[in-house]
Amino acid sequence: MSLATLRRRLVEQLEPAATWTPDRLPARSDFDLNPGAARPDRILRPAAVLIPVIANPTGATVLMTRRSDSLASHTGQIAFPGGRLDPGETAVEAALREAFEEVALDPALVEVLGVGDAYETGTGFLVTPVVGWLTETPATRAAPEEVAEVFEAPWDFLMDPANHRRDSYDREGEPRRWFWAMTHEERYIWGVTAGIVRALRARLYGEEPEADQAAAEDAA
């Protein structure tokens, strides 16, 4: 339908960035699908990711990355640009800084529309998703030490619950762990990234009686 409809919904449903505080409690987590898993009593480390929604004439897309194969952790995984907050930073400042460092995304091109639900990862981070709006596909350049690929995934694909599934893995001596996943073309989106996508979809559409119809209205 209309890109304007989508933008309006994002502004209306997201939390204003100005109200963000570092002491937010997690609304979603890696433990949602694993209620029986041991949840450590710990101080979560603040982090932020940028979800750049691009208003392309042929349809809204979301800029994503594939992490470098040389990284020590989360090698090759699909992610949003982001990372931990530096001392004194807000979630918005960190998300924009990390996007610039990872893919050379010019912060001046990003209109921040708001923030999504805070997400607790199994590794002890509290991630704030920052949703930005871009009027066209930006020029990007992957930092090779961090990012192997920059690509765009269709908004409609990410928001369609038919594309969301529960996958799992087993480790010897541990209970099975479940996580959200989706596959776009040959790319396997899973774990925290898929969980954040799922949480964003629920925040935008999940409380409405006709969620699928509402999502379809935003399709552009």
N, C-alpha and C positions, 0 to 999 in steps of 0.2 A: 504494500500500500504506500505509505508515505514515510520518508525519512523524518519529516517534522513530527509525526506521531511518535516515532521511536525516541527522538530527542526529548520531547515533552515528557514521555513516561520516565525516562532516566532522571530528569531533573526532579520530577514529582516523587519518585519512589526511593531515590538514593538519599542518604544522609548528607546534608550540606557539609562541604569540606571544612568550613569555618568552625563547625561544632566538634570536630575531631579532638580527642584528648588521648594522651599516651596510656591512660589507665583503663581503656575500654576492656570489657570482658568479651571472651570469644563467644560468638553466636553459633558458629559451625566449627567442626573439627574432624581430624582423621579418625576420631573415636566414635563418630556418629554411627558408622556401620559396624563398629566393634565394641559394643557396650560392655562386654565382659573383659576387655583388655585392661591390664594394669595401667592406671593413669598417674604418672609421677606427680608428687607435690613439688612444684618448681616455680621459679620466676621466669615467665616467658620473655624471650628476646624480641623486641619490636622490629618488624620488617614491613615492607610495602611493595606492592606490584602495581604497574600501570596496565590498565586494560584500555588500549587505544581503539576506539570505535571510529571507523573511517566511513564517511558518508559518500561512498562511490555512487555515481549515477546509475550503475547497474545493480546496486544493492549494497547494503551495509556489510562491512567486513571487520574483522578484528585482527590487529597485528600481533603476531606471536613469534617465538623464537625456538630454535632447537639448540640446546646447550652443547658446548664444545666437547669433543671426545677426549680432550686432554685434561678436563677438570677432575679434581679428586673425588667429588661426589655428584650424584645426580647426572652422571655422564650421559649425554645424548638425549636427555629428556626434553619434552616440549614444555615451554614455560612462557609466562609473561615477563617482560623486562622488570627487574626489581631486585631487591636485596635488603639487607638490614639497615636500620636507621643509624646515622651518625649522631653523636651527642648533640642535643639541641635542635635536631631536625624534626619537622612535621612529616606525616605520612606522605603528603603531597610533594613536599620538597625532595624526599628520598626517592619516591617513584619517578619523578621527572629527572632527577640526577642520574639514577641508575639507567633509565632509558637512554639518556644522552651518552653515558659511558659505554653501554653495551651495544647500541645500534645507531648512535649519532642522531637520535631523534631530537630535533630542535624544540626545546620547551615552548618557544613562542608560538609554535603551530598548534599546541594542545590547549583546548578549552576544557578545564576541569569541571565536570558536571556534578560530582559528588563522590562519596565513598560507600562501599558495600559493607556487608557484615564481616566483622573481624573473624579470622580463621586460625585455629590452633593446629599446628602441625605436630606430627609424632616426634619430630626432632627438636621440639621446644621453641618454635618461633610463633609469634602472634602476628599474622599477616593482615594488613589492611589493603583491600583492593581499591585502587583509585581509578575511577572511570573518566577517561578523557575523550573529547570529540574532535575529530579532524575533518576538514572539509574536502580533503583529497589525499590520495596516497602520498606519503612524504618520501623524500630521499633518505635512504638509510645506508649505513655501512657497518657491518658486523665487526665487533672487536674480536679478532681471531682467538685470543686466549680465553674468551668467555662464550662466544656464540658461533655456531657452525652455520646457521641458516636463519634468515628472516623471511617470513611468509605471512599471507593473509588467509584466515579461515572465514567462511561466510557466517554472518550473524545468525541467519535463520537455521543453519546447521547446528550451531552451538546451542541455540535455545530450544531445539526440538527434543523433547524428552524421549522420543523414539530412538534417538541416537545415543542415549545415556544407558549404560549397563553396569552391573556390578561384577567386577572381576576379583580374583583373589590370588594369593601366593602362599606357599607353605615353607616354613623354615623348620629344620630339624629341632625337635624339642619345644616348639612354640605352637600356640594355637593358630589356626588359619586366619590370615588377615584379609579383610575385604576393603575394596576401594572403588571409587567411580572411575569409569573409563569411557572413551569414545574414539573412534577411528575415522579420521578425515583423510580420504585418499590413502596414501601409504603411511600416514603419520599417526602414531598411537599416543593419544593424549590421556594421561592417567594421573592418579594420585592427587596431590594438592591442587594442581592446575585444573583438573577435571572437577574436583570438589568445589573450587571457587566458582567455576562456570555454573555448576549445579546450584550453588547457593545464590548466585546472581539471578538465575532464572526463577528461582522460588521467590526471591524478594520482589522481582518485577511483576510476576504473573501468578505466583502460587496461591495467594490469598483470595484471588477472584474466583467466583463460582464457575466461570467459563474461561479458565486459564488458557486453554488451547486457542479459543477464539480471540482472546486478547493478544496473544503472541502473534497470531496471524495478521491482526490489524497493524502490527508494527513491522511486518515483513516488508522489506524494501530492496 
